[in-house]
Amino acid sequence: MTYAAVPILVAALCLYLGKRVSTLAVIIAYLNIEGFLKLLSNYNRVVHVGIDIVVLAVAVAWTTDAIARRRASLTALPWTRLILLYGFWVVLQVLNPMSPGLIQSLAAFKLHLTMIPLYFMAAAVIRTRDDAVRLLTALAAVVLVPYAMALAQYALGPASVVDLSPRFAQNLQGFHEWRPFGTSAVPGGTSVLAFLVSPLAVALFIASKGDRRLRLLAGVAIGLAGAVFLVSGVRQIFLGCLIALVVMVAVVGAAQRRRNVVALALVAALGVGAWVVVQDVLRPMATRALQRDPNAPDIWRETSITERLGTLTDRRVYLTARSGGLQAIATRAVRYPLGAGLGRVGPGAAALESSLGPNLETARLARELGYTENFFALALQETGIPGALMVTILLVGLPLTATRLARRARDPVVATGAAAVAGVFVAVLVMSWGSQPLISNPVTAYYWLLAGLLAAMARMERDSADADAASPLLA
């Protein structure tokens, strides 16, 4: 019960802070440690939906306040109608005759809907370029805790976590190398935060010219992220970060490209430094810890996670991984054009199935369709062709919106920030072919938060252009 109080207290703090950038920072800070709390509490039910409690509580409070002040109308934000239509369609799926049950369908809202309010919250709070810089600063600052914990755990060995809860040892089963948790619920999970935040840290480094403290913060966040990638060994996430950084440089206009190239050179230098520190300092410490640990599997003593990223130079990795996506999409589109019901996928599906008893229809679908890591096939299974089409339009349209803003923006903060968002969004789109990033946190929450940041920056650029156009008339 102690752990169950944490999200409640975080929600209360957010309500106390009100409509501020600091509220968004608190939400993300809690999200960054929620996985750790899940394992410590053995997946307490309140903790399991903790971030949903926080986000929905804040969204309800802000909406109620807007209604009371008679300011409840939605501002003109890009993609609003499509987002609302998508949400309405997902809600309708509760009535799908193939639904496994009301509880499972409502629980599936956690996968599809409960993080969407972050889009509107971020767009409402971020009004100026300073607000945008504050959010980037907060995101780069709060992620340092997961980074530090992941690197410390790697050096200290599995004994640093397995004694905290049996869930740590359970989640480590099946891995061939020792991978630290950081503050996530899975081994190597901190690399997901590194993928999401590193392009934003680069944007902060560029946007904070003249402020040495912010540049130092951004540099530390980038360097530690490089070390986290090495000790996590999640190849797809590392490739996603590389894609995001390359896109970030490619989409900006010529006026900003030089700064981005310089920042990318800094990333490369910090990455080399991270490699040296991990190989010469952390890896020997981890090796000694594993040798002393009587419970460590022998294979962990024979292999090192730091060598896993080296396999990315082997072309067989790309030719054999994540096959069968087109077949999975075609099968679901033909057999279940309106979806097969909500709640059969995601981390909560197994828990609900065990608590509610076996579901024969779910078992039949599992035999008929099998398992796929393709997100588009999963979207078809959950929401049918209409829902999958809408979410695909968003996955493609949002990075295009960010790209156009990055190329046209006159404000360097807006241009660089939009380029970073475009990079993350393109990477998520690419990764969706071989994984399911948008059905779990922290990716889902960051995705909608960054979409809100993008909408806010587009509004700032539009307001600035309108002010410039009106100024001769006022003179």
C-alpha positions, 0 to 999 in steps of 0.5 A: 500500500505504501507504493500505491500512495506514490502516484496519488501524491504525485497527482496531488502535487501536479494539481497543486502546481497548476498549469505550468511547465513544472507540472509536465516536468513532474509528470515525466519525472514520475513516468521515468521511475514508474517501472522501478516502482512496479517491480518494487511493489510486485505490480501493485494495481494502483502503481500499474496505472499510476501514470494514467491516474496522474495524467487523467487527474490533471486533465480532468482538473484543467478541463473543469477549471476551463469550464468554470472560467467559460474557456472550455473551447479547444484552441486551433491545434493541428490534427485535433479533429483526427485525434478526437475521431480516433479516440471516439472510434477506440471508445466504440470498440468497447461495443465490438461483438468480438470484445473479450469483455468490458473490463479488458476493453476499458483497460485497453484504453491505457494502451490507446487513449490515456496519454493523449491528454498530454498533447493538449496539456503541453500545447496549453502550457507552452506559450513562449520560446522560454517555455519550450526551453524550460521543458527541454531542460526539464526533460534532460534533467529528470532523465539523469536519475535513470541514467545514473542508476542504470550505470551504477547497477551495471557496474555493481552487478545483478546483486544490486537489484535482485535483492530488492524484489523477486520480480527483478530476477524473474524479468532477467530470466532468458537474457544471455547477458547482464543488463541493468534495469535503471528505473525501468521495468525491463532489463535495458529499458533505460535505453528507451529514455536515452532514445527519446531524450537524446535528440531533445538534449541536442536541441537544448544544447543548440537552443541554449547558446550563451547559457553554460549551465544548460549546455553542460546539462545537455552535454552530460545528458548526451554523454550518459545516454551513450554509456546507457546504450552500451550497457543496455544492448538494445539494438533497435533502440540505438538505431532509432536514436541514430535515425532521429539524430540524422533526421534532425540534421537533415530537416532543418533549413540551411541557416540552422544546419551548421549548428546541428552538424556541430552538435552532431559532432559533439554527440559523436565525441561524447559517444567515443568518451562514453565508450572509453569510460564503459570499457575501461572503468564500468566493464571491469567492475561489472566483470568482477561483480559477476565473478563474485556473484554465486547466483549469476548464470555462467553465460553472463560471465562469458559474455558482455552486453557491451559487445552486442551493439557491435553486431549491427555491422553484420548484415544478417541482423537486418535480413532476418529480423522482424519478418512477416509484417506484410502477411500479418497486416494482410491477414488481420485486414481481411479477416477482421476489418473492424477489429477483433476487440480491445484488450488482447495485447499489451502488458496488462492483457496477461494479468487480466486474463489470469484474474478473469479466467481463460478466454476461449475466443482469445485462445482461438485468435492466438492460434489463428493469427499468431504473434506479431511485433508489427505495430500496424498489424496490432492496430488492425487487430485492436481497432480495425481498418478505420483505427489503424488508418487513423493512427497511421495518418498520425504517425506519418503526418506528425513528422511531416508537420514537424519537418515543415516547421523545422524548415520554415521557422525563423526562431532558432529554438522553434526550428531546432526543437521541431527538428528534434521532434521530427527525428523522434517521430520518424524513428518511432514510425520506422521502429513500428514496423518491427516493434510496438512502441506506441502501446507502452510507456514511456514512448506513448507519453513522450510521443503525445507530449512532444506532439503538444510541444510541436503544436505549441511551437507552430502556434508561436511561429504563426503568432510571430509571423502575424505580429510581423505582418501587422507591425507596419500597420501599427507604425 
